Amino acid sequence: MLYRLLADLVFLAHLAFVLFVVLGGIAVWWRPKLAWLHVPAFAWGALIEFTGWICPLTPLENRWRLRGGLEGYEGGFIDHYLLPLVYPPGLT
């Protein structure tokens, strides 16, 4: 039970980070002091995405899912959770 909760917390943190990387520019426009958080977050997100690296949160989530008796997943966070929202199965 604890490992499932930890995996879910990592998922939520990962999702919040991805949303901040993508939409943080709007937050910076509204609150310019957030730039010191958004610029490194954006740089990290771009580095992970353009180099094909796996974010360290993905293996951590998978490890805790497996220890909690759930299935892990292959590939990255965006591939597993976000791409199916944009491109649902069966959509051509």
Kinemage of the C-alpha trace (Angstrom):
@kinemage 1
@onewidth
@group {chain A} dominant
@subgroup {mainchain}
@vectorlist {calphas} color= white
{ca met a 1} P 0.000 0.000 0.000
{ca leu a 2} L 2.812 2.406 0.878
{ca tyr a 3} L 4.654 1.760 -2.393
{ca arg a 4} L 1.508 2.361 -4.434
{ca leu a 5} L 1.006 5.676 -2.649
{ca leu a 6} L 4.643 6.633 -3.252
{ca ala a 7} L 4.322 5.722 -6.945
{ca asp a 8} L 1.195 7.860 -7.222
{ca leu a 9} L 2.939 10.772 -5.513
{ca val a 10} L 5.851 10.509 -7.945
{ca phe a 11} L 3.346 10.435 -10.819
{ca leu a 12} L 1.676 13.621 -9.543
{ca ala a 13} L 5.016 15.369 -9.025
{ca his a 14} L 6.135 14.316 -12.499
{ca leu a 15} L 2.901 15.554 -14.069
{ca ala a 16} L 3.139 18.867 -12.212
{ca phe a 17} L 6.719 19.293 -13.418
{ca val a 18} L 5.803 18.561 -17.046
{ca leu a 19} L 2.916 21.019 -16.871
{ca phe a 20} L 5.200 23.650 -15.351
{ca val a 21} L 7.754 23.124 -18.123
{ca val a 22} L 5.093 23.477 -20.813
{ca leu a 23} L 2.887 26.177 -19.270
{ca gly a 24} L 5.345 27.895 -16.950
{ca gly a 25} L 5.997 30.643 -19.466
{ca ile a 26} L 2.488 31.898 -18.812
{ca ala a 27} L 3.164 31.880 -15.080
{ca val a 28} L 6.410 33.807 -15.655
{ca trp a 29} L 4.560 36.405 -17.707
{ca trp a 30} L 2.164 36.819 -14.783
{ca arg a 31} L 4.847 36.570 -12.042
{ca pro a 32} L 8.316 37.362 -13.462
{ca lys a 33} L 10.083 36.134 -10.309
{ca leu a 34} L 9.114 32.579 -11.294
{ca ala a 35} L 11.634 32.757 -14.141
{ca trp a 36} L 14.412 31.539 -11.841
{ca leu a 37} L 12.393 28.301 -11.462
{ca his a 38} L 11.030 28.023 -14.975
{ca val a 39} L 14.244 28.558 -16.950
{ca pro a 40} L 16.127 25.606 -15.378
{ca ala a 41} L 12.974 23.462 -15.460
{ca phe a 42} L 12.493 24.240 -19.151
{ca ala a 43} L 16.177 23.514 -19.855
{ca trp a 44} L 15.930 20.159 -18.055
{ca gly a 45} L 12.705 19.237 -19.861
{ca ala a 46} L 14.186 20.163 -23.233
{ca leu a 47} L 17.366 18.208 -22.502
{ca ile a 48} L 15.410 15.096 -21.536
{ca glu a 49} L 13.062 15.361 -24.501
{ca phe a 50} L 15.599 16.167 -27.229
{ca thr a 51} L 18.310 13.737 -26.112
{ca gly a 52} L 15.949 10.810 -25.534
{ca trp a 53} L 17.106 10.368 -21.951
{ca ile a 54} L 14.760 9.007 -19.315
{ca cys a 55} L 13.896 11.328 -16.448
{ca pro a 56} L 15.022 9.874 -13.090
{ca leu a 57} L 11.443 10.057 -11.817
{ca thr a 58} L 10.296 7.425 -14.318
{ca pro a 59} L 12.445 4.552 -12.984
{ca leu a 60} L 11.579 5.623 -9.437
{ca glu a 61} L 7.856 5.450 -10.184
{ca asn a 62} L 8.272 2.081 -11.915
{ca arg a 63} L 10.291 0.656 -9.026
{ca trp a 64} L 7.638 1.662 -6.512
{ca arg a 65} L 4.832 0.386 -8.736
{ca leu a 66} L 6.523 -3.005 -8.987
{ca arg a 67} L 7.114 -3.156 -5.223
{ca gly a 68} L 3.451 -2.252 -4.721
{ca gly a 69} L 2.320 -5.193 -6.869
{ca leu a 70} L 1.431 -3.091 -9.910
{ca glu a 71} L 2.854 -3.227 -13.418
{ca gly a 72} L 5.581 -0.873 -14.545
{ca tyr a 73} L 5.835 0.508 -18.043
{ca glu a 74} L 8.395 0.760 -20.793
{ca gly a 75} L 9.582 4.047 -22.203
{ca gly a 76} L 9.138 7.471 -20.740
{ca phe a 77} L 6.464 9.279 -18.783
{ca ile a 78} L 5.205 11.288 -21.742
{ca asp a 79} L 5.078 8.217 -23.989
{ca his a 80} L 3.116 6.245 -21.433
{ca tyr a 81} L 0.699 8.808 -20.002
{ca leu a 82} L 0.412 11.811 -22.307
{ca leu a 83} L 0.708 10.524 -25.886
{ca pro a 84} L -2.325 8.225 -25.508
{ca leu a 85} L -4.353 11.311 -24.562
{ca val a 86} L -3.282 13.106 -27.736
{ca tyr a 87} L -3.364 10.039 -29.981
{ca pro a 88} L -5.950 7.578 -28.617
{ca pro a 89} L -5.633 3.923 -29.663
{ca gly a 90} L -7.474 3.239 -32.904
{ca leu a 91} L -7.272 6.841 -34.081
{ca thr a 92} L -5.664 7.092 -37.499
